[in-house]
Amino acid sequence: MSTEKVSIFKPYPFTPGQRIFIQEGPRYGDWEVIGVSERKVKLRCPISKREFEWNRFCYSVEESIDEPWPHPEK
């Protein structure tokens, strides 16, 4: 198996009470995290106080240079 440069994505670990800023996309702006489940995140706009629940959509990314590719089965 060879190694390659690979981008690794994992769900962002939201925490209730956390204040976040989404820098790009349709959810752009400031939000407060008010709920988190395995599949959903609930956010409140600090200005309008409107609340939205969406499928989890933010991911943190890292790059690894010596990553096996393709990954072996777990």
Secondary structure, 3 states (H helix, E strand, C coil): CCEEEEEEEEECCCCCCCEEEECCCCCCEEEEEEEECCCEEEEECCCCCCEEEEECCCEEEEEEEEEECCCCCC
